Amino acid sequence: MTATGGLVDRFGRTATDLRVSLTDKCNLRCTYCMPAEGLDWLPSDKLLSNDEIVRLVQVAVTRLGVHEVRFTGGEPLVRRGVLDIVERCAALEPRPQLSITTNALGLARMAAPLADAGLDRVNVSLDTVRQDTFLKLTLRDRLHDVIAGLAAADAAGLRPVKVNAVLMRGVNDDQAPELLRWCLERGYELRFIEQMPLDAQHGWRRDEMVTAAEILDMLSREFDLTDAEEPRGSAPAELFSVNGGPATVGVIASVTRPFCGDCDRVRLTADGQVRNCLFATDESDLRLALRAGATDEEIADRWRAAVAPKLPGHGIDDVTFLQPSRPMSAIGG
């Protein structure tokens, strides 16, 4: 029997926000994500083609109620054909909102073409504005390229320009106010994210993680923070008005203040696997179905079946919690 409707799980949550990983490759080596030598990348024959990505996005948008699509990685700007993918997804009816999460190394060159292709906005990962700390965190001396990329995105109209930052204890955990001040001066929207157990090295320790409470305490010493008036809804970030607004700062407390009950996200990996949770230990293969000649409705049925058994929460605080075997770079944020 053919199922109908959107991506609804057994707890009544509906996924309308699709994160699509375009590649597992990255040109930085952030220490909380992957080892200095990199990882074994997915073989090219396992990766979805441009046509396959667009077809799956089309199924999600036209049959499953998805209305937001974010392209992730790895680093999505190293994917050949990213402009083609964005342009074709922007032409879908109904048109989804399109964004990209990037380290911005290639954004100075790509921002205007991405905007022309139909991209709506960008999220840029940036954990520090100090050159020495950037080199220590990423093992690359490329801070100037990130700053240029952010400026180019703003100039191209890819707004709001959002900045995602992770604080690492003993590395950049003293720089939260500095980073917020830098973003406020440029009109960027800053979001701090608690470090999650998604590193390839499996070295994450909760007692070493900088918590949301600590971040807010550091910021409150230099800024007047009040709860933002806009409702949070299913957004992962708790928003706070800075010095009376209109500027805000967000904190995504995935570990200490989980928002699983309001989650509306579903993920598609670069090799065509559906993940109904960032921390899922199971995946559902759409690539094989695509290449075996499945119809759009058959693919939609498989997708619904993959989302239906989603767990109530990620379970990081449970003693039975197991970190996913795939790191963030292979899952896509």
C-alpha positions in Angstrom: 0.0 0.0 0.0 1.3 3.4 -1.0 1.8 5.9 1.9 0.8 9.5 1.5 1.7 12.8 3.2 4.8 14.3 4.5 7.8 13.1 6.6 6.0 12.4 9.9 7.6 10.4 12.7 5.8 8.3 15.3 5.8 11.2 17.8 4.0 13.5 15.4 7.0 15.6 14.4 7.1 16.6 10.7 10.4 17.1 8.8 10.2 20.1 6.5 13.9 21.1 6.6 16.2 19.0 4.5 20.0 19.1 4.9 21.8 17.8 1.8 25.5 16.9 2.0 27.2 17.5 -1.3 30.5 16.0 -0.4 32.4 14.6 2.6 35.6 16.4 1.6 36.8 19.5 3.3 39.7 21.8 2.8 40.1 22.6 6.5 41.2 20.3 9.3 39.2 21.6 12.3 40.5 19.7 15.3 37.0 19.0 16.7 35.9 17.5 13.4 38.7 15.4 11.7 42.3 14.4 12.1 45.2 16.4 10.6 45.8 13.8 7.9 42.1 13.9 6.8 39.9 10.9 6.3 39.3 8.3 3.6 36.9 10.1 1.3 33.9 8.4 -0.2 34.6 6.8 -3.6 33.3 8.8 -6.5 31.0 6.0 -7.7 29.2 6.0 -4.3 28.5 9.8 -4.4 25.2 11.0 -5.8 25.4 12.7 -9.1 24.1 16.3 -9.7 21.0 14.8 -11.4 20.4 12.4 -8.5 20.7 15.1 -5.9 18.3 17.4 -7.8 15.8 14.5 -8.3 15.8 13.6 -4.5 15.3 17.3 -3.6 12.5 17.5 -6.1 10.8 14.4 -4.5 11.2 16.0 -1.1 9.8 19.3 -2.2 6.9 18.2 -4.4 5.8 15.0 -2.6 7.0 15.3 1.0 6.4 18.8 2.1 10.0 20.0 2.5 10.3 23.7 2.1 13.8 24.5 3.3 16.9 23.0 1.8 20.4 23.6 3.2 23.5 22.3 1.3 26.2 21.1 3.6 29.3 19.0 3.5 32.2 18.4 4.3 32.7 21.7 2.5 30.0 22.1 -0.2 31.9 24.7 -2.2 34.5 22.1 -3.2 31.8 20.1 -4.9 31.9 20.5 -8.7 28.6 21.4 -10.0 27.3 23.2 -6.9 26.1 26.1 -8.9 24.2 23.8 -11.2 22.6 22.0 -8.2 21.5 25.3 -6.6 20.1 26.7 -9.9 18.1 23.6 -10.6 16.7 23.4 -7.1 15.8 27.1 -7.2 13.7 26.3 -10.3 11.5 23.7 -8.5 7.8 24.4 -7.8 7.0 25.1 -5.1 10.4 26.9 -4.7 12.2 25.9 -1.5 14.3 28.3 0.6 17.9 27.5 -0.2 20.9 28.1 2.0 24.4 26.7 2.4 26.7 26.0 5.3 30.3 26.7 4.3 33.7 27.4 5.8 33.8 30.3 3.3 37.3 29.6 1.9 35.9 29.8 -1.6 33.0 32.2 -0.9 34.7 35.4 -2.1 34.7 33.9 -5.6 31.4 32.1 -5.3 29.1 34.4 -3.5 27.8 36.4 -6.4 27.4 33.3 -8.7 25.6 31.5 -5.9 23.2 34.4 -5.5 22.6 34.6 -9.2 21.9 30.8 -9.2 19.1 31.3 -6.6 20.8 30.8 -3.2 19.0 32.8 -0.5 21.5 32.9 2.3 24.7 31.5 3.9 25.9 30.1 7.2 29.6 30.4 7.7 31.6 28.4 10.2 34.0 30.7 12.0 35.3 30.0 15.6 37.7 32.9 16.0 38.8 36.1 14.4 42.4 35.7 15.7 44.8 34.5 13.1 46.9 32.4 15.4 43.9 30.7 17.0 42.4 30.1 13.5 45.6 28.3 12.5 45.6 26.3 15.7 42.0 25.2 15.2 41.9 24.5 11.5 45.6 23.8 10.7 45.3 26.2 7.8 46.4 29.9 7.6 43.2 31.0 5.8 41.4 33.4 8.1 41.7 36.2 5.6 39.8 34.1 3.0 37.0 33.5 5.4 36.7 37.2 6.2 36.7 38.0 2.5 34.0 35.4 1.9 31.7 36.8 4.5 32.0 40.3 3.1 31.3 38.9 -0.4 28.2 37.1 0.8 26.9 40.2 2.4 27.6 42.3 -0.7 25.9 39.7 -2.9 22.7 39.9 -0.8 23.0 36.5 0.8 21.4 37.8 4.0 21.1 37.3 6.8 24.7 36.3 6.9 25.0 33.9 9.8 28.2 32.8 11.6 28.4 29.5 13.5 31.0 29.2 16.2 32.2 26.3 18.4 34.1 27.1 21.6 36.9 24.8 22.6 38.1 24.8 26.1 41.6 26.2 26.4 41.7 27.2 22.8 39.1 29.9 22.0 36.7 29.7 25.0 37.9 33.2 26.1 36.9 34.8 22.8 33.1 34.7 22.8 32.6 38.4 23.5 35.3 39.4 21.0 33.6 37.3 18.3 30.2 38.7 19.1 31.5 42.3 18.9 33.2 41.6 15.6 29.9 40.2 14.1 27.8 43.0 15.5 30.1 45.6 13.9 29.5 43.9 10.5 25.9 43.0 10.8 26.4 39.3 10.9 24.2 37.0 13.1 26.3 34.9 15.4 25.3 31.5 16.7 27.3 29.6 19.3 27.0 25.8 19.1 27.9 23.4 21.8 30.5 21.0 20.7 28.8 17.7 19.9 30.1 14.1 19.8 30.5 13.9 16.1 34.3 14.1 15.7 36.1 11.4 13.6 38.5 10.7 16.4 35.7 10.0 18.9 37.6 12.1 21.5 34.6 14.2 22.6 34.1 14.4 26.4 31.2 16.1 28.0 33.2 17.5 30.9 35.5 19.3 28.4 32.7 20.8 26.4 32.0 24.6 26.8 28.3 24.7 27.8 25.5 27.1 26.8 25.4 28.3 30.3 29.1 29.2 30.3 28.8 30.9 27.0 25.9 33.1 28.1 27.7 33.9 31.3 30.8 35.1 29.4 28.7 37.2 27.1 26.6 38.7 29.9 29.7 40.2 31.5 30.0 42.6 28.5 26.6 42.7 26.9 23.0 43.1 28.1 21.2 40.0 27.0 17.4 39.6 27.1 15.2 36.9 25.6 14.4 37.8 22.0 10.8 38.5 21.3 10.5 36.4 18.1 9.2 32.9 18.8 11.8 30.1 18.6 9.5 27.5 17.0 11.6 24.6 15.6 14.7 26.7 15.2 17.7 25.2 17.0 19.0 28.4 18.4 17.8 30.2 21.5 17.9 33.9 20.6 18.9 36.8 22.8 18.6 40.5 22.1 21.9 42.3 22.5 21.9 45.6 24.3 18.2 46.1 23.7 18.3 45.0 20.0 17.7 44.8 17.2 20.8 42.7 17.0 20.6 39.1 18.4 23.0 36.3 19.4 22.0 32.7 19.4 23.1 29.7 21.4 22.5 26.2 20.1 22.6 24.0 23.2 22.3 20.6 21.4 23.7 18.7 24.4 22.6 20.5 27.6 19.3 21.9 26.4 18.2 19.5 23.6 15.4 20.6 21.4 14.6 17.2 19.9 10.9 17.5 20.6 10.6 20.3 18.1 13.0 19.0 15.5 11.9 19.4 11.9 15.1 18.2 10.1 16.0 15.3 8.0 19.4 14.6 6.4 20.6 13.2 3.1 24.3 12.2 2.9 26.5 12.7 -0.1 26.2 9.0 -0.8 22.4 9.0 -0.8 21.6 7.8 2.8 18.6 9.2 4.7 19.4 10.0 8.4 16.3 10.9 10.5 18.6 12.3 13.2 22.1 13.8 13.3 22.9 11.1 15.9 21.1 8.2 14.2 22.9 4.9 14.1 20.8 3.6 11.2 20.5 4.9 7.6 18.1 4.2 4.7 19.6 3.9 1.3 17.9 6.0 -1.5 20.9 5.7 -3.9 20.3 2.0 -4.5 16.6 2.7 -5.1 17.4 5.5 -7.5 19.8 3.5 -9.5 17.5 0.5 -9.6 14.8 2.6 -11.4 12.5 3.4 -8.5 9.7 5.9 -9.3 9.4 9.2 -7.5 6.5 7.8 -5.4 8.5 4.7 -4.5 11.4 6.9 -3.3 8.9 9.0 -1.4 7.6 5.9 0.3 11.1 4.8 1.3 11.8 8.3 2.7 8.6 8.3 4.8 9.5 4.8 6.1 13.0 6.1 7.1 11.6 9.0 9.1 8.7 7.2 10.8 10.8 5.4 13.5 12.8 8.4 14.6 13.7 8.3 18.3 12.3 10.8 20.7 15.7 12.3 21.3 19.4 11.9 20.6 20.1 10.3 24.0 23.5 11.9 24.6 22.8 11.8 28.3 21.9 8.2 28.3 24.5 5.7 29.5 23.7 3.6 26.4 24.5 6.4 24.0 26.7 5.4 21.1 28.4 8.1 18.9 27.5 7.6 15.3 30.2 5.8 13.3 30.2 8.5 10.7 31.7 11.9 11.7 30.0 15.2 11.0 31.9 15.7 7.8 30.4 12.5 6.3 26.9 13.1 7.7 26.4 16.7 6.8 25.1 19.3 9.2 
